[in-house]
Amino acid sequence: MMKTKAYTYIYGCIYFFVLSTFITFAQHGAGTQWDKEIVLPRYNDSLNAKQRGVLYNNMVVTSAGRIIISTSEINPSNMNQLYGHYLTYSDNGGINWVSPVRFTPTDSVLGGSSVKLAMDNNDTLYVLWTSVNPPAIFISILDKDLNIIKDSIRVSSKMLYGNFATHFSIDRKNRIHVMWHEGNPGTSKIAESFYTRSTDGGLTWDKVTPISENDSHHSAFPHAQFDNAGDTLAIAWRDSVGGLSQWDVLMAVSTNGGITWSSPKPIITGVDADWDPDILIDPLNRIHLFYTKFPKNNPFGGARNYYKYSDDVGNTWSLPNFPINGIISAPYRSQLIEGTRYDAQRNILCVTWKDERDFDNATGAVRGDIMFAYSTDRGLTWSEPEFITDRHDSTVGFKAGAILPSGEYCVNYEVLSKDDITDPNTLVRVYFRKREAIATNVAEDLELPEAFQLYQNYPNPFNPSTTINYLIPRSGFVTLKVYDMLGREIAKLVNEYQQAGNHSVQFSLQNFQLTSGVYFYRLTLNNKNQTRKMILAK
């Protein structure tokens, strides 16, 4: 009897300890660096509409700091009834928001959805969206006051099965890059990934380029952030090499701003499910790769988010110094890593992900929150993760991040007070939250060398094209010209203001009638020159 009582006491203590530990994890609190949550206004407030976020990029910031966000609203009693898509903005750092404006282009088609935002360097707003009938991807052009300049420009039409999953980004040269998959990776309708771009502000679009191989494997959710990119680009996606439980991460590369792309190459392989990669390219052409791994032997509890980087266009990859294993979300279950943004002025790399340590195994309630981490040395070391939210019995999703001119990082996200969104009593709203600026020494920005460098072209000799790389230590007006042996100008490859960093340009004979021989190329920055010679061998 005494022995039974002793065991009961011991087990009771263990139970109390486990319960206390769970409660401690559940009530972790948001980071002190984060301002209070602000709920976004609804267009259909009187109807108590379910207000939903948009997967990935639904938030942009103008040069003056105006924050623009897109949302959608649906009938709480009928999930199939979409009230519409809406845009709102704030001019005081997210404290106050204007009444939402209805985004009307999606009203003219059947199944208009997935309203995503990007902004160029001239504060022109681009809205990418899809439709079921006609099955197509469209883009609309607006000014910063949400006035429509161009209504609906068709970017692409369906070539395979339905179900577009889109993503887009605008580089520092104002080229618009759109990537997407067509098909359904959860069914037998094979998904493949595609790309196109516009160099004239979205008015016309290049021919659609397949970037994945049509090999009976799903290739889904291509992603990349080109905000600070030049001509070196990379897009990653997940590929179902072993059915729906084994996925690799593949990548295609372009060194000419998206004109041509390499064949897909695997960069994360193995028996696990490696999912939903996101790539960001910084001003010095470093490729930052984020992805989620679901281990084969523990796909649920073992899910973690990983980070690697490459300085040679993905040929080799390195892990950060901290955390040394590259698991920036350890030691808890996590997934959906996104919100990657790079502050080139302050040299800060930011990322967010969904943390599910509070998952209720008894009921299946997700209870997910958002976490945030940053690096001030281009990914070599990462900060300790911070909680953005503390929702305990709710779950958070459809998040997106942006950097304000002040250096503050902000997010918007959807919160479900219950996990079943089809329940008419479930409250669904979109919230905004902002973090204080990260302290850093701007004077040490990117640690660039004192002198610019013009590298030898490759291949050399060449025919019919060659690549020229160069590095400039500070922003300025750059020209890169090609001359013949008599000093006559043959081609002007670069003639524009460029940001500091590594750059790459391709010289092709397609538009020139040149004979075999020696030619020269000269780089000029702020009245300083470097010249090298190259050989054309036909």
Secondary structure, 3 states (H helix, E strand, C coil): CHHHHHHHHHHHHHHHHHHHHHHHHHCCCCCCCECCCEECCCCCHHHCCEEECCCCCCEEECCCCCEEEEEEEEECCEEEEEEEEEEEEECCCCCCCCCCEECHHHHHCECCEEEEEEECCCCCEEEEEEECECCEEEEEEECCCCCEEEEEEEEEECCCCCCCEEEEEECCCCCEEEEEEECCCCCCCCCEEEEEEECCCCCCCCCCEECCCCCCCCEEEEECECCCCCCCEEEEEEECCCCCCCEEEEEEEECCCCCCCCCCEEEECCCCEEEEEEEEECCCCCEEEEEEEECCCCCCCCCEEEEEEECCCCCCCECCCECCCCECCCCCCEEEEEEEEEECCCCEEEEEEEECCCCCCCCCCCCCEEEEEEECCCCCECCCCEECCCCCCCEEEEEEEEECCCCCEEEEEEEECCCCCCCCCCCEEEEEEEECCCCCCHHHHHHCCCCCEECCCECCCECCEEEEEEEECCCEEEEEEEECCCCCEEEEEEEEEECCEEEEEEEEHHHCCCCCEEEEEEEEECCEEEEEEEEECC
